[in-house]
Amino acid sequence: MKRRVASWENGHSGPDEFYGALLCEALDVTGAQLGLNSPTTQDGQLLETRYPPSPESAINGVDQLWRADLNGYEPLLLSETSAAAWSEASLRWLVAPEPAFPSEPVDGRVRVGLSDVATVKTTSDMFAALDDRFGGEHARHAVIQYLSRDVAPLLKGQYKESVGRALFSTVAEATLLAAWMSYDSCHHGLAQRYFLQALRLAQDGDDRRLAGSILSAMSHQATFLGKYTEAATLARAARMGISGVATPTLMAQFHAMEARALARTGDRQACETALAEAASALERRNDTHEPEWITYFDAAELAAEAAHCFRDVNSARQAVANAENAMSGSHVRSDFFATMVLADAHLRAGDAEEACRVALDALDLGEQLKSARCVSYLAEFRQHLGTVGDTAFVRAFHDEAAAHRLWIAAGRTA
């Protein structure tokens, strides 16, 4: 046995299923926390997809997720989403009682003040800027490492209730970023679990606006995964749940997410109604009254959402018009998506040559992006382009695109 432990410590193959289970039981940890890639009986709670029932369960649950993610725990990284978890979370949050607060921690733990909360906020903002510029796969591991090693001890520390509320809200926002980055990396089951933990932390931080935005993000993921009914329900739950404190920009985002889902179902009339509601809400925005984290959702972002919608209801002309208005010049990944929607819209309108030209613009724009979602957009375009035939400009496009990393990745996906 000593020889086995020495071998594990020296970086050789880890404990097998038998010894791994024994170690987990002896050390009272999960297999994920030991870096094992085979589930043990201790991992059942970690792999569950559910809305945390209490603030303590959210704190412990998100800490376990961060550790498992940091250790590259494959059952978690490769897990699928649960439609039932989306429904449960939206209902549980809508009917939730007053925000709860964890029981008093034991003496000896780190004392937390507002300066610590401000540090978490500033660091998370830095990572959010990197995500926006380089994609979710660029610094995702660094974000999780920071959350696991620096933020988890704060959640389990000592703080006054007012500090705790601010801490929960700020960590919810940081966990939302981890969810978006995991979603962008197409670790969908993991992303859903982060969304759920973030929602509970926002609830106990008494930040209903942020909680609504988290539901909206869940809706975005559900639409991407083809779960359109669930996506529309999540967007409506977000709108209903914060109706008393919603800002115009938040309402615009929720209506836009509902429109995205409805477009995919083919309900053009309902989609256009939701888009009109989004545009009307956005006209009333006043940035001085908006949460800082939602100010990115402007006219360009709404145009990008509308472009997706009109593409999906096969209205190529309107998709082109909106996509052309969606280029912000300040959000690289969003501009990439808008450019690819524009290329796809031109292709659906029968202008394959213009579609290829625009797609090359997108490839240039996305040269620094590390995003599995971006690759999926290109793979879809590549599939549609295959129906055009072997023309001179298609061959020229393939020759030029072949030099781009994202296009090569899209080819492997296809």
C-alpha positions in Angstrom: 0.0 0.0 0.0 2.9 2.4 0.8 4.3 1.7 -2.6 0.9 2.6 -4.2 0.6 5.9 -2.3 4.2 6.9 -3.2 3.4 6.2 -6.8 0.3 8.4 -6.7 2.2 11.2 -5.0 4.9 11.1 -7.7 2.3 11.8 -10.4 1.8 8.3 -11.7 -1.6 6.8 -12.3 -4.1 7.7 -9.5 -6.1 5.4 -7.3 -8.3 2.8 -9.0 -12.0 2.6 -8.3 -11.5 0.4 -5.2 -8.7 2.4 -3.5 -10.3 5.7 -4.6 -13.5 4.9 -2.8 -11.5 3.9 0.4 -9.5 7.1 0.3 -12.6 9.3 -0.1 -14.2 7.6 2.8 -11.1 7.9 5.0 -10.5 11.6 4.1 -14.2 12.5 3.9 -13.8 14.1 0.5 -15.3 13.4 -2.9 -13.5 11.7 -5.7 -13.6 14.9 -7.6 -11.7 16.7 -4.9 -9.0 14.0 -5.1 -8.8 14.5 -8.9 -10.2 11.1 -9.7 -11.9 10.6 -13.0 -14.2 7.8 -12.0 -17.2 8.5 -9.8 -17.3 7.2 -6.2 -20.2 7.0 -3.9 -19.1 10.3 -2.4 -19.7 12.1 -5.7 -23.5 11.6 -5.9 -24.3 15.0 -4.5 -21.8 16.7 -6.7 -23.3 15.2 -9.9 -26.8 16.1 -8.9 -28.4 19.0 -10.9 -30.7 20.8 -8.5 -31.4 24.2 -7.0 -29.6 24.4 -3.6 -32.2 24.2 -0.8 -30.3 26.4 1.6 -27.4 29.0 1.7 -25.1 26.4 3.4 -25.8 23.9 0.6 -25.0 26.5 -2.0 -21.7 27.5 -0.3 -20.7 23.8 0.0 -22.0 22.9 -3.4 -20.2 25.6 -5.3 -17.0 25.0 -3.4 -17.2 21.3 -4.5 -17.9 22.3 -8.1 -14.9 24.6 -8.2 -12.6 21.9 -6.8 -13.9 19.2 -9.1 -13.6 21.5 -12.1 -10.1 22.6 -11.1 -9.1 18.9 -10.9 -10.5 18.2 -14.4 -13.2 15.8 -13.1 -14.4 14.2 -16.3 -17.9 13.0 -15.2 -18.6 16.7 -14.4 -17.0 18.2 -17.4 -18.8 15.8 -19.8 -22.2 15.9 -18.0 -25.4 16.9 -19.7 -28.0 19.4 -18.7 -31.3 18.6 -17.0 -34.5 20.1 -18.3 -36.1 19.3 -14.9 -33.5 21.4 -13.1 -34.4 24.4 -15.2 -38.1 24.1 -14.3 -37.4 23.4 -10.6 -35.0 26.3 -10.3 -37.4 28.9 -11.9 -40.3 27.7 -9.7 -38.3 27.5 -6.5 -36.9 31.0 -7.1 -40.2 32.5 -7.9 -41.9 31.2 -4.8 -38.8 31.5 -2.5 -39.3 33.0 0.9 -37.2 35.9 2.2 -33.5 35.6 1.6 -31.9 33.2 4.1 -28.6 33.6 5.8 -26.1 30.9 6.9 -25.7 30.0 10.5 -22.9 31.6 12.4 -19.6 30.0 11.4 -17.2 28.7 14.0 -14.5 30.8 15.5 -11.1 30.9 13.9 -12.3 31.3 10.3 -11.2 34.3 8.2 -12.9 37.6 8.9 -14.5 39.2 5.9 -15.2 42.9 5.3 -16.4 45.0 2.4 -12.8 45.5 1.2 -12.7 41.7 0.5 -15.9 41.9 -1.4 -14.6 44.8 -3.5 -11.4 42.8 -4.3 -13.6 39.9 -5.6 -15.6 42.3 -7.7 -12.5 43.9 -9.2 -10.9 40.6 -10.0 -14.1 39.2 -11.5 -14.4 42.3 -13.7 -10.9 41.7 -15.0 -11.7 38.1 -15.9 -14.9 39.2 -17.5 -13.0 41.5 -19.8 -10.7 38.7 -20.8 -13.7 36.5 -21.5 -15.2 39.1 -23.7 -12.0 39.6 -25.7 -10.6 36.1 -26.0 -13.5 33.7 -25.4 -14.5 31.5 -22.5 -11.8 28.9 -23.0 -9.0 31.4 -22.7 -9.0 32.0 -18.9 -11.7 29.7 -17.6 -9.3 27.6 -15.6 -7.7 30.7 -14.0 -11.2 31.9 -13.0 -12.0 28.6 -11.3 -8.7 28.6 -9.6 -9.3 32.0 -8.2 -12.8 31.2 -7.0 -11.7 27.9 -5.4 -8.6 29.1 -3.7 -9.4 32.8 -2.8 -13.2 33.1 -2.8 -14.3 29.9 -1.2 -12.6 30.7 2.2 -14.5 34.0 2.2 -17.8 32.3 1.8 -17.0 30.1 4.8 -15.6 33.0 6.8 -17.0 35.3 9.5 -19.0 38.3 8.4 -21.8 40.6 9.5 -25.1 40.0 7.7 -24.8 43.2 5.7 -21.3 42.1 4.5 -22.6 38.6 3.8 -25.4 39.9 1.6 -22.9 41.9 -0.5 -20.5 38.9 -0.6 -23.2 36.5 -1.8 -24.3 38.9 -4.5 -20.7 39.5 -5.7 -19.8 35.8 -5.7 -23.1 35.1 -7.5 -22.0 37.4 -10.3 -18.5 35.8 -10.4 -20.1 32.3 -10.5 -22.4 33.5 -13.3 -19.2 34.4 -15.2 -17.9 30.9 -14.6 -21.2 29.6 -15.9 -21.0 31.7 -19.1 -17.4 30.6 -19.7 -18.2 27.0 -19.1 -21.2 27.4 -21.5 -18.9 29.1 -24.1 -16.6 26.1 -23.7 -19.6 23.7 -24.3 -19.3 22.1 -20.8 -23.0 22.4 -20.6 -23.9 20.3 -17.6 -21.2 22.0 -15.6 -22.4 25.4 -16.8 -26.0 24.6 -15.7 -24.8 23.6 -12.2 -22.9 27.0 -12.0 -26.0 28.8 -13.1 -28.0 27.1 -10.3 -25.5 27.8 -7.6 -25.3 31.5 -8.8 -29.1 31.8 -8.6 -29.2 30.6 -5.0 -26.3 32.9 -4.0 -28.1 35.8 -5.7 -31.3 34.9 -3.8 -29.5 35.0 -0.4 -27.7 38.1 -1.4 -31.1 39.7 -1.8 -30.2 40.7 -5.4 -33.4 39.8 -7.4 -32.2 41.8 -10.5 -29.1 39.6 -10.7 -31.1 36.5 -10.1 -33.4 37.5 -13.0 -30.4 38.0 -15.3 -29.1 34.5 -14.3 -32.5 33.0 -15.4 -32.1 34.9 -18.6 -28.7 33.4 -19.1 -30.1 29.9 -18.5 -32.7 30.7 -21.2 -29.9 31.6 -23.6 -28.2 28.2 -22.9 -31.5 26.3 -23.3 -32.1 27.8 -26.7 -28.6 27.0 -27.8 -29.2 23.3 -26.8 -32.6 23.1 -28.6 -34.7 23.2 -25.5 -37.0 26.0 -26.7 -40.0 25.5 -24.5 -37.8 25.5 -21.4 -35.9 28.6 -22.7 -39.1 30.6 -23.2 -40.3 29.6 -19.7 -37.1 30.7 -18.1 -37.2 34.1 -19.8 -40.8 34.6 -18.7 -39.9 33.6 -15.1 -37.1 36.1 -15.1 -39.5 38.8 -16.2 -42.2 37.9 -13.7 -39.8 37.4 -10.8 -38.4 40.9 -10.8 -41.3 42.8 -12.2 -41.3 45.1 -9.1 -37.7 46.0 -9.4 -36.8 45.5 -13.0 -35.0 48.1 -15.1 -35.8 48.8 -18.7 -32.6 47.2 -19.9 -33.3 44.0 -17.9 -36.8 43.8 -19.3 -35.4 44.3 -22.8 -33.0 41.4 -22.3 -35.7 39.1 -21.0 -38.0 39.8 -23.9 -35.2 39.3 -26.3 -34.4 35.9 -24.8 -38.0 34.9 -25.1 -38.0 36.0 -28.7 -34.9 33.8 -29.4 -36.7 30.8 -28.1 -39.9 31.5 -29.9 -38.1 32.0 -33.2 -36.7 28.6 -32.9 -40.2 27.1 -32.5 -41.3 28.8 -35.7 -43.8 31.1 -34.0 -42.9 34.3 -36.0 -45.8 36.4 -34.7 -45.0 35.8 -31.0 -41.3 36.3 -31.7 -41.9 39.7 -33.4 -44.2 40.7 -30.5 -41.4 39.9 -28.0 -38.9 41.8 -30.0 -41.1 44.8 -30.2 -41.5 44.7 -26.4 -37.7 44.5 -26.0 -37.2 47.5 -28.3 -39.8 49.5 -26.4 -38.2 48.7 -23.1 -34.7 49.6 -24.3 -35.9 53.0 -25.4 -36.7 53.8 -21.8 -33.3 52.9 -20.4 -31.4 55.3 -18.2 -27.8 54.0 -17.5 -27.6 55.8 -14.2 -30.4 53.5 -12.9 -29.1 50.3 -14.4 -26.9 47.7 -12.7 -23.4 48.0 -14.0 -23.3 44.4 -15.3 -26.3 44.9 -17.6 -25.2 48.1 -19.4 -23.5 46.1 -22.2 -27.0 45.2 -23.4 -27.5 48.1 -25.8 -29.1 48.7 -29.2 -26.3 46.7 -30.9 -26.9 43.8 -28.6 -30.6 43.9 -29.3 -30.0 44.1 -33.0 -27.8 41.0 -32.7 -30.6 39.1 -30.9 -33.1 40.2 -33.5 -30.7 39.1 -36.3 -30.7 35.6 -34.8 -34.5 35.6 -34.6 -35.1 36.7 -38.1 -32.6 34.2 -39.4 -34.4 31.4 -37.6 -37.8 32.4 -39.0 -36.3 32.5 -42.5 -36.6 36.2 -42.9 -33.2 36.7 -44.5 -33.6 40.4 -45.5 -34.5 41.4 -41.9 -31.8 39.2 -40.5 -29.2 41.0 -42.7 -30.5 44.4 -41.7 -30.3 43.7 -38.0 -26.9 41.9 -38.2 -25.4 45.0 -40.0 -26.6 47.1 -37.0 -25.2 44.7 -34.4 -21.5 45.5 -34.8 -20.5 47.3 -31.6 -16.8 47.4 -32.2 -16.2 46.9 -28.5 -17.3 43.3 -27.8 -15.2 40.9 -29.9 -17.1 37.7 -29.4 -20.5 39.3 -29.8 -19.3 40.9 -33.0 -18.1 37.5 -34.2 -21.5 36.0 -33.6 -23.3 38.9 -35.3 -21.0 38.6 -38.3 -21.6 34.9 -38.6 -25.4 35.4 -38.4 -24.9 38.0 -41.2 -23.0 35.5 -43.3 -25.6 32.8 -42.7 -28.4 35.2 -43.6 -26.7 36.1 -46.9 -26.4 32.4 -47.6 -30.1 31.8 -46.9 -30.9 34.7 -49.2 -29.1 33.0 -52.0 -26.0 35.3 -52.1 -23.3 32.7 -51.3 -20.5 34.9 -52.6 -21.3 37.7 -50.1 -21.8 35.1 -47.4 -18.3 33.8 -48.0 -16.8 37.3 -47.9 -18.6 38.1 -44.6 -17.5 34.7 -43.1 -13.9 35.6 -43.8 -14.4 38.9 -41.9 -15.7 36.8 -39.0 -12.7 34.5 -39.1 -10.4 37.5 -39.0 -12.3 39.0 -36.1 -12.3 35.7 -34.2 -8.6 34.9 -34.7 -7.9 35.4 -30.9 -11.1 33.7 -29.7 -11.0 30.4 -27.8 -14.7 29.5 -27.8 -16.4 26.2 -28.6 -19.6 28.1 -29.3 -17.8 30.2 -32.0 -16.6 26.9 -33.5 -20.2 25.6 -33.5 -21.4 28.7 -35.5 -18.7 28.0 -38.1 -19.5 24.3 -38.2 -23.2 25.2 -39.0 -22.1 27.6 -41.7 -19.8 25.1 -43.2 -22.6 22.6 -43.4 -24.9 25.1 -45.1 -22.2 26.1 -47.5 -21.9 22.5 -48.6 -25.2 22.8 -50.3 -24.0 25.6 -52.6 -21.8 23.3 -54.8 -18.2 23.5 -56.0 -18.0 27.0 -57.4 -14.9 29.1 -57.9 -15.6 31.5 -55.0 -16.5 28.7 -52.6 -13.1 27.0 -53.5 -11.3 30.4 -53.0 -13.1 30.8 -49.6 -12.1 27.3 -48.4 -8.5 28.0 -49.5 -8.3 31.3 -47.5 -10.3 30.0 -44.5 -8.0 27.0 -44.2 -5.4 29.2 -42.6 -7.7 30.1 -39.7 -7.6 28.1 -36.4 -11.4 28.3 -35.8 -12.2 27.1 -39.3 -9.9 24.1 -38.8 -11.7 23.3 -35.5 -15.0 23.7 -37.2 -13.9 21.1 -39.8 -13.1 18.6 -37.0 -16.5 19.3 -35.4 -18.3 18.7 -38.7 
